[in-house]
């Protein structure tokens, strides 16, 4: 089927489109300001949860869908590699459960998509590990099942969430962005993820704690 695209060409001086750009950036910034006012305590609690796990020999598992899956991979990369170049440090063990397409597609094909993260938690998780579930709606069934599986193993759970769904009450620690706008929640959570990685890195290594 042939696709017919609009023939609109953006006018660089078009005030309507410029205002759309400003509105998105302004509203996204306003939400981050709200997060700074309402989530600082929960972010610190989340950082302490992960730091304690690492100090006791644990690891971090991460799961999410769509853009949140990309966030899982991003955050795992910052932990395994590094966030800043301020100092050298060893890698921190973190696994994004969103990356192995063979596992995900095999399990989803045979058993259904709702269990794709739960199964990996059961296979890879250990008592003392931390599961991070990222959900802009706070309602993702496959993340809820993964969280429950983590609790069964004695793991701690952290939710990076929006929308005030049931996951907010299911995880041990919730960082809840006060919005249901998926784009803005994702943009705010990326900042939260960078803050967490920065705190973890500085506390564990900048002060000489190995």
C-alpha positions in Angstrom: 0.0 0.0 0.0 1.4 3.4 -1.0 1.9 5.9 1.8 0.9 9.5 1.1 2.8 12.0 3.2 1.6 15.5 4.0 3.3 18.1 1.8 3.6 20.6 4.6 7.1 22.2 4.8 8.0 23.7 8.1 8.4 27.4 8.1 11.3 28.4 10.4 9.5 31.6 11.2 6.1 29.9 11.9 5.0 31.1 15.3 2.6 28.2 15.8 5.4 25.5 15.6 7.8 27.6 17.7 5.2 27.9 20.4 4.6 24.1 20.3 8.3 23.6 20.9 8.4 26.1 23.7 5.3 24.6 25.3 6.7 21.1 25.3 10.0 22.2 26.8 8.3 24.5 29.4 5.9 21.8 30.6 8.6 19.2 30.7 10.7 21.6 32.8 7.8 22.4 35.1 7.3 18.7 35.8 11.0 18.2 36.7 10.6 21.1 39.1 7.6 19.2 40.7 9.8 16.1 40.9 12.5 18.1 42.6 10.0 19.2 45.2 8.2 15.8 45.8 10.7 13.1 45.0 14.0 14.0 46.6 13.4 11.8 49.7 12.3 8.8 47.7 15.3 9.2 45.3 17.7 9.1 48.3 15.9 6.1 49.7 16.2 4.3 46.3 19.9 5.1 46.1 20.5 3.7 49.6 18.6 0.5 48.6 20.9 0.0 45.6 24.1 1.0 47.5 23.3 -1.5 50.3 22.8 -4.3 47.8 26.1 -3.5 46.1 28.0 -3.4 49.4 26.6 -6.8 50.2 27.6 -8.4 46.9 24.2 -8.0 45.1 23.4 -6.9 41.6 20.7 -4.8 39.9 18.1 -6.2 37.4 16.0 -3.8 35.4 12.8 -4.2 33.4 10.4 -2.0 31.4 8.5 -1.7 28.2 9.0 0.5 25.1 10.8 3.7 26.0 11.2 2.3 29.6 13.0 -0.7 28.1 15.5 1.8 26.6 15.8 3.5 30.0 16.7 0.1 31.5 19.5 -0.4 29.0 20.7 3.2 29.5 20.8 2.9 33.3 22.5 -0.5 33.2 25.1 0.9 30.9 25.8 3.8 33.3 26.2 1.3 36.2 28.4 -1.2 34.4 30.4 1.4 32.5 30.4 4.7 34.4 28.4 7.9 34.5 31.2 10.5 34.8 34.9 10.6 34.0 35.7 12.3 37.3 37.3 9.1 38.6 38.0 5.5 37.6 36.0 2.8 39.2 35.1 -0.9 38.7 32.0 -1.8 36.9 28.8 -2.4 38.9 26.7 -5.5 38.1 23.5 -4.5 36.4 21.4 -6.4 33.8 18.7 -5.0 31.7 16.1 -7.8 31.2 14.9 -6.1 28.0 17.9 -7.0 25.9 17.9 -10.7 25.2 15.4 -11.0 22.3 15.7 -14.8 22.1 14.6 -15.2 25.7 11.9 -12.6 25.4 10.4 -13.9 22.1 10.7 -17.6 23.1 8.9 -17.1 26.4 6.3 -14.7 24.9 5.6 -17.1 22.1 5.3 -20.1 24.3 3.8 -18.7 27.5 2.6 -15.1 26.9 4.2 -11.7 27.2 3.1 -11.0 30.8 5.8 -13.4 32.2 8.8 -12.4 30.2 10.4 -10.5 33.1 9.1 -12.7 35.8 10.8 -15.7 34.3 14.2 -13.9 34.0 14.0 -12.7 37.6 13.3 -16.3 38.8 16.3 -17.5 36.8 18.8 -14.6 37.5 17.7 -13.0 40.8 19.1 -13.8 44.2 18.2 -12.7 47.7 19.8 -9.3 48.3 19.6 -8.2 44.7 17.5 -5.2 43.6 14.9 -5.2 40.8 14.2 -1.8 39.2 10.9 -1.7 37.3 10.3 1.3 35.1 6.7 2.1 34.1 5.3 5.4 33.0 1.8 4.3 33.7 2.5 2.3 36.9 0.2 -0.4 35.6 2.5 -2.8 33.6 1.4 -6.3 34.3 4.7 -7.9 33.3 6.5 -5.6 35.7 4.1 -6.3 38.5 4.7 -10.0 38.0 8.4 -9.5 38.0 8.2 -7.5 41.2 6.2 -10.3 42.9 8.8 -12.8 41.8 11.5 -10.7 43.2 9.8 -10.5 46.6 9.4 -14.3 46.6 13.2 -14.5 46.2 14.0 -12.0 49.0 15.0 -9.3 46.6 14.3 -5.6 47.1 12.2 -3.7 44.5 12.3 -0.2 43.2 9.7 1.4 41.0 10.5 4.4 38.8 7.0 5.3 37.9 4.4 7.7 36.6 0.6 7.6 36.6 0.1 6.5 40.2 -0.9 2.9 39.2 -0.9 -0.2 41.4 2.9 -0.6 41.1 3.3 2.3 43.4 2.0 0.2 46.3 3.7 -3.0 45.2 7.3 -2.1 45.2 9.4 -1.5 48.3 10.4 2.0 47.2 8.6 4.1 44.6 9.9 7.2 42.9 6.6 8.6 41.6 6.6 11.3 38.9 3.3 13.2 39.4 2.0 13.0 35.8 0.3 10.6 33.5 1.8 12.2 30.3 4.0 9.5 29.0 6.5 11.8 27.2 7.0 14.1 30.2 7.2 11.2 32.6 10.0 9.6 30.5 11.9 12.8 30.3 11.7 13.3 34.1 12.6 9.7 34.8 15.8 10.0 32.7 16.9 12.7 35.1 16.0 10.6 38.1 18.1 7.7 36.6 21.1 9.9 36.1 20.8 11.2 39.6 20.6 7.7 41.1 23.7 6.6 39.1 25.6 9.7 40.2 24.8 9.2 43.9 25.7 5.5 43.7 28.9 6.2 41.9 30.0 9.0 44.3 29.1 7.2 47.5 30.7 3.9 46.6 33.9 5.1 45.0 34.6 8.9 45.3 34.9 8.4 49.1 37.1 5.3 48.7 34.4 2.7 49.6 35.1 -0.5 47.5 
